[in-house]
């Protein structure tokens, strides 16, 4: 990296290969990485001392020296006392997330601003940027629930937008009248997720390009058709979990308010689902 003040590549590699330093070096993943990288990786690393006091953080002298040289001067001028005095720690910390990932190994994540509505799992051992919204759930049935068009309809109703893209905010999930998906939903959720992950690697395309093809009427490859069918199966299983067996979606390519074309169900179906969610 040739940016001013950036750690030279050779120095970064030296730090990473030191087992002691590796304890405090974590992959740094943002919303763009989730949406564009086929394996949802970044190749960028960040120093994280967690909640350690200064005397403990200094036990990693190589890393602490970098933070002291580059972070401390900038923090000296900030008005927030904790940021100024705890300058070796990240300004925004989430112990709850750290503990959850340690216990469960993964949680759900979505880029805060995305062209398409797509959740993924992120694992422990990484640091997520502010451009990622986390949902502290780790089960396959939880993925199916939030990835379904039931939740997407609610999120697009509650959430905001940035240009033509959805901006997923915490209220999208906090207000969502969810249901216990049950074990029957887990199987189809896992199949959908693992097929999508393998497809992204196979095509060397991230979520955005994969869903661009998903919503493209001219796209008729067998893999994309299968992904559409799996998404419909997720919707069906979640609708059944709510007890809404009478709702029978019909899928087609439909022009949206922003003039984009999406493979989705009819407006009447969306409105009925929203009405029932609002009643709940």
C-alpha positions in Angstrom: 0.0 0.0 0.0 1.5 3.3 -1.1 -0.8 5.5 1.0 1.0 7.9 3.4 1.5 6.3 6.7 0.5 2.8 5.6 2.4 -0.2 6.9 4.8 -1.4 4.1 3.8 -4.8 2.7 7.0 -6.5 3.9 6.6 -5.2 7.4 2.9 -6.3 7.4 3.9 -9.9 6.4 6.6 -9.9 9.1 4.0 -8.9 11.7 1.5 -11.6 10.5 4.0 -14.4 10.6 4.9 -13.7 14.2 2.7 -15.9 16.3 2.5 -13.5 19.2 1.5 -10.6 16.9 -1.0 -12.8 15.1 -3.1 -12.9 18.4 -4.0 -9.3 17.8 -4.1 -9.0 14.0 -7.5 -9.7 12.5 -9.0 -9.7 9.0 -10.9 -6.5 8.5 -14.1 -7.0 6.5 -16.5 -4.3 5.3 -19.8 -4.2 3.4 -18.1 -4.0 0.0 -16.1 -7.2 0.8 -19.3 -9.0 1.7 -20.9 -7.9 -1.5 -18.1 -8.2 -4.1 -15.6 -10.8 -3.0 -16.6 -14.4 -4.0 -15.3 -15.7 -0.7 -16.3 -12.6 1.2 -12.8 -12.0 2.3 -10.8 -8.8 2.2 -7.0 -9.5 2.6 -6.8 -6.4 4.9 -5.9 -6.7 8.5 -6.4 -4.5 11.5 -4.9 -4.3 15.0 -7.4 -5.0 17.8 -6.6 -5.0 21.5 -10.2 -5.7 22.4 -10.9 -4.3 25.9 -7.4 -4.6 27.2 -5.9 -1.9 29.5 -2.9 -0.1 28.2 -0.4 -2.1 30.3 -1.7 -5.4 28.8 -1.8 -4.0 25.2 1.8 -3.1 25.5 2.7 -6.8 25.7 2.5 -6.6 21.9 5.2 -3.9 21.4 5.4 -4.1 17.6 1.7 -3.5 17.2 1.3 -1.1 20.1 4.1 1.1 18.5 2.1 1.4 15.3 -1.1 2.4 17.1 0.8 4.8 19.3 2.4 6.5 16.3 -0.7 6.7 14.1 -3.7 6.7 16.3 -2.7 8.5 19.5 -1.9 11.9 17.8 -5.3 11.9 16.1 -7.2 11.0 19.3 -5.5 13.7 21.3 -7.7 16.3 19.7 -11.1 14.6 20.0 -13.6 15.8 22.6 -14.9 12.4 23.7 -13.0 11.5 26.8 -13.1 7.8 26.4 -11.8 8.0 22.8 -9.1 10.4 23.9 -7.9 8.5 27.0 -8.4 5.0 25.6 -6.7 5.8 22.4 -5.2 2.3 21.8 -8.8 0.8 21.6 -11.2 1.0 18.8 -13.6 4.0 19.3 -16.6 1.8 18.6 -16.5 -1.6 20.4 -19.1 -4.3 20.8 -18.3 -6.7 23.7 -21.7 -8.4 23.1 -20.7 -9.2 19.6 -17.3 -10.4 20.6 -18.7 -12.7 23.2 -21.4 -14.0 20.9 -18.9 -14.9 18.2 -16.6 -16.5 20.7 -19.5 -18.7 21.9 -21.3 -19.4 18.6 -18.5 -19.1 16.1 -20.5 -17.0 13.6 -23.4 -14.6 13.2 -25.4 -13.1 10.4 -24.3 -9.9 8.6 -25.5 -7.7 5.8 -23.9 -4.7 4.1 -25.6 -1.6 5.5 -26.0 -0.3 1.9 -26.5 -2.9 -0.8 -28.0 -3.1 -4.2 -29.5 -6.5 -3.3 -30.9 -7.9 -0.1 -28.4 -10.6 0.9 -27.4 -11.9 4.3 -24.2 -13.9 5.0 -22.5 -15.5 7.9 -19.3 -13.9 9.3 -17.0 -15.9 11.6 -15.1 -15.1 14.7 -11.5 -14.0 14.1 -12.4 -11.0 12.0 -13.2 -7.3 12.7 -16.3 -5.9 11.0 -16.4 -2.3 9.8 -19.2 0.2 10.5 -20.6 -0.6 7.0 -21.7 -4.0 8.1 -24.9 -4.6 10.2 -24.8 -7.7 12.4 -27.6 -9.8 13.6 -26.6 -12.0 16.5 -28.1 -15.3 15.2 -26.2 -18.3 14.0 -28.6 -21.0 13.1 -29.5 -22.1 9.5 -33.2 -21.4 10.2 -32.3 -17.9 11.2 -30.6 -17.3 7.9 -33.6 -18.6 6.1 -35.9 -16.3 8.0 -33.9 -13.1 7.4 -33.1 -14.0 3.8 -36.7 -14.7 2.9 -38.8 -12.2 1.0 -41.0 -12.0 4.1 -38.2 -10.2 6.0 -37.1 -8.4 2.8 -40.6 -6.9 2.4 -40.5 -5.7 6.0 -36.9 -4.3 5.7 -37.7 -2.4 2.5 -40.9 -1.0 4.2 -39.0 0.0 7.4 -35.6 0.8 6.1 -34.2 3.8 4.3 -32.4 4.2 1.0 -29.2 5.6 -0.4 -29.8 6.6 -4.0 -31.5 3.4 -5.3 -30.0 1.0 -2.8 -31.5 -0.3 0.4 -30.0 1.0 3.6 -30.5 -1.7 6.2 -30.8 -0.2 9.7 -31.2 -1.9 13.0 -34.9 -1.0 13.1 -35.4 -3.4 10.2 -34.7 -6.3 12.5 -35.6 -4.9 15.9 -39.2 -4.2 14.8 -39.6 -7.4 12.7 -42.4 -9.6 14.1 -40.4 -12.8 13.6 -41.6 -16.3 14.3 -39.7 -19.4 15.4 -38.8 -20.9 12.0 -38.5 -24.4 13.4 -36.3 -27.3 12.3 -38.1 -27.7 8.9 -36.7 -24.3 7.8 -33.1 -25.1 8.7 -32.6 -27.7 5.9 -33.6 -25.5 3.0 -31.8 -22.5 4.5 -28.5 -24.5 4.6 -29.0 -25.9 1.1 -29.6 -22.4 -0.2 -26.7 -20.8 1.6 -24.1 -23.5 0.6 -25.3 -23.6 -3.0 -25.0 -19.8 -3.3 -21.5 -19.8 -1.6 -20.3 -22.5 -4.0 -21.8 -20.7 -7.0 -20.0 -17.5 -6.1 -16.6 -19.3 -6.0 -17.4 -21.3 -9.1 -18.2 -18.1 -11.1 -15.6 -15.9 -9.3 -18.5 -13.5 -8.6 -19.6 -11.9 -5.4 -23.1 -11.4 -4.1 -23.8 -8.3 -6.1 -22.9 -9.9 -9.5 -24.6 -13.2 -8.5 -27.9 -11.4 -7.7 -27.6 -9.2 -10.8 -27.8 -12.4 -12.8 -30.6 -13.7 -10.4 -32.7 -10.7 -11.3 -31.8 -10.5 -15.0 -34.7 -11.8 -17.2 -32.3 -12.9 -20.0 -30.3 -15.0 -17.6 -31.3 -18.7 -18.0 -28.3 -20.6 -16.8 -29.2 -23.8 -14.8 -27.3 -22.6 -11.7 -29.2 -19.3 -11.6 -32.5 -21.0 -12.2 -31.7 -23.4 -9.3 -30.9 -20.4 -7.1 -34.2 -18.8 -7.9 -36.0 -22.0 -7.1 -34.2 -22.4 -3.8 -35.1 -18.8 -2.8 -38.7 -19.7 -3.5 -38.4 -22.8 -1.3 -37.0 -20.6 1.5 -40.0 -18.2 1.1 -42.4 -21.1 1.2 -40.9 -22.7 4.3 -40.9 -19.4 6.1 -44.5 -18.6 5.1 -45.5 -22.0 6.4 -43.7 -21.3 9.7 -46.0 -18.3 10.1 -48.9 -20.5 9.4 -49.7 -18.6 6.2 -50.3 -21.7 4.0 -53.0 -19.8 2.1 -50.5 -17.4 0.6 -49.3 -18.9 -2.6 -46.7 -16.6 -4.3 -46.3 -16.4 -8.1 -42.9 -15.4 -9.1 -41.9 -13.3 -12.2 -39.7 -10.5 -13.4 -41.3 -7.3 -12.2 -40.3 -3.7 -12.6 -39.9 -1.9 -9.3 -40.4 1.7 -8.3 -36.8 2.5 -9.0 -37.3 1.1 -12.5 -35.1 -1.9 -11.8 -36.3 -5.4 -12.7 -36.4 -8.0 -10.0 -37.4 -11.7 -9.9 -39.9 -11.5 -7.1 -43.6 -12.1 -6.2 -46.5 -9.8 -7.1 -47.2 -6.6 -5.3 -50.5 -8.0 -4.0 -48.6 -10.8 -2.3 -46.1 -8.4 -0.7 -48.9 -6.1 0.5 -50.7 -9.1 2.1 -47.6 -10.2 3.8 -46.9 -6.7 5.1 -50.5 -6.4 6.4 -50.1 -9.6 8.3 -46.8 -8.6 9.7 -48.2 -5.2 10.8 -51.1 -7.0 12.5 -48.6 -9.1 14.4 
